[in-house]
Amino acid sequence: MASDTDNTIDHAADTARDAINKTADAAKDKADDLGPSVTDTVDKARSLINDGLDKLRTAYHDNPARVLTIGAVSLAGLIAILTTLARRD
């Protein structure tokens, strides 16, 4: 015959098991909902990146010195910003 403590432990275990199953099911449902959205976003981002790279290649082909100068100035600005942020207390 099971004691009251055993019954309480069994009930708590069943409750925990149910909560785990419900959480897993909810997470799976949300993941299923997010999958198409993430795929669509990645596809759109890939398209934008490819367009940007094509423009950069065209600009470099037309005037390489200008593209390299703009790139160097941009890199220097980025390094200055990172250095400033790193020095903050």
CYANA upper distance limits for C-alpha pairs under 8 A (distance plus 0.5 A):
  2 ALA  CA      6 ASP  CA      6.39
  2 ALA  CA      7 ASN  CA      7.13
  3 SER  CA      7 ASN  CA      6.84
  4 ASP  CA      8 THR  CA      6.61
  5 THR  CA      9 ILE  CA      6.63
  6 ASP  CA     10 ASP  CA      6.55
  7 ASN  CA     11 HIS  CA      6.54
  8 THR  CA     12 ALA  CA      6.61
  9 ILE  CA     13 ALA  CA      6.54
 10 ASP  CA     14 ASP  CA      6.60
 11 HIS  CA     15 THR  CA      6.63
 12 ALA  CA     16 ALA  CA      6.59
 13 ALA  CA     17 ARG  CA      6.51
 14 ASP  CA     18 ASP  CA      6.59
 15 THR  CA     19 ALA  CA      6.68
 16 ALA  CA     20 ILE  CA      6.66
 17 ARG  CA     21 ASN  CA      6.72
 18 ASP  CA     22 LYS  CA      6.62
 19 ALA  CA     23 THR  CA      6.55
 20 ILE  CA     24 ALA  CA      6.59
 21 ASN  CA     25 ASP  CA      6.62
 22 LYS  CA     26 ALA  CA      6.59
 23 THR  CA     27 ALA  CA      6.59
 24 ALA  CA     28 LYS  CA      6.63
 25 ASP  CA     29 ASP  CA      6.69
 26 ALA  CA     30 LYS  CA      6.75
 27 ALA  CA     31 ALA  CA      6.56
 28 LYS  CA     32 ASP  CA      6.59
 29 ASP  CA     33 ASP  CA      6.76
 30 LYS  CA     34 LEU  CA      6.63
 31 ALA  CA     35 GLY  CA      6.55
 32 ASP  CA     36 PRO  CA      8.27
 33 ASP  CA     37 SER  CA      8.03
 34 LEU  CA     38 VAL  CA      6.59
 35 GLY  CA     39 THR  CA      6.72
 36 PRO  CA     40 ASP  CA      6.55
 37 SER  CA     41 THR  CA      6.62
 38 VAL  CA     42 VAL  CA      6.60
 39 THR  CA     43 ASP  CA      6.65
 40 ASP  CA     44 LYS  CA      6.74
 41 THR  CA     45 ALA  CA      6.60
 42 VAL  CA     46 ARG  CA      6.50
 43 ASP  CA     47 SER  CA      6.79
 44 LYS  CA     48 LEU  CA      6.80
 45 ALA  CA     49 ILE  CA      6.57
 46 ARG  CA     50 ASN  CA      6.60
 47 SER  CA     51 ASP  CA      6.71
 48 LEU  CA     52 GLY  CA      6.65
 49 ILE  CA     53 LEU  CA      6.62
 50 ASN  CA     54 ASP  CA      6.63
 51 ASP  CA     55 LYS  CA      6.80
 52 GLY  CA     56 LEU  CA      6.68
 53 LEU  CA     57 ARG  CA      6.57
 54 ASP  CA     58 THR  CA      6.68
 55 LYS  CA     59 ALA  CA      6.59
 56 LEU  CA     60 TYR  CA      6.54
 57 ARG  CA     61 HIS  CA      6.56
 58 THR  CA     62 ASP  CA      6.68
 59 ALA  CA     63 ASN  CA      6.57
 59 ALA  CA     64 PRO  CA      7.73
 59 ALA  CA     67 VAL  CA      7.38
 60 TYR  CA     64 PRO  CA      4.90
 60 TYR  CA     65 ALA  CA      8.36
 60 TYR  CA     66 ARG  CA      8.27
 60 TYR  CA     67 VAL  CA      6.24
 63 ASN  CA     67 VAL  CA      7.14
 64 PRO  CA     68 LEU  CA      6.63
 65 ALA  CA     69 THR  CA      6.53
 66 ARG  CA     70 ILE  CA      6.63
 67 VAL  CA     71 GLY  CA      6.55
 68 LEU  CA     72 ALA  CA      6.56
 69 THR  CA     73 VAL  CA      6.68
 70 ILE  CA     74 SER  CA      6.53
 71 GLY  CA     75 LEU  CA      6.58
 72 ALA  CA     76 ALA  CA      6.63
 73 VAL  CA     77 GLY  CA      6.69
 74 SER  CA     78 LEU  CA      6.69
 75 LEU  CA     79 ILE  CA      6.64
 76 ALA  CA     80 ALA  CA      6.64
 77 GLY  CA     81 ILE  CA      6.73
 78 LEU  CA     82 LEU  CA      6.69
 79 ILE  CA     83 THR  CA      6.48
 80 ALA  CA     84 THR  CA      6.59
 81 ILE  CA     85 LEU  CA      6.70
 82 LEU  CA     86 ALA  CA      6.53
 83 THR  CA     87 ARG  CA      6.77
 84 THR  CA     88 ARG  CA      7.15
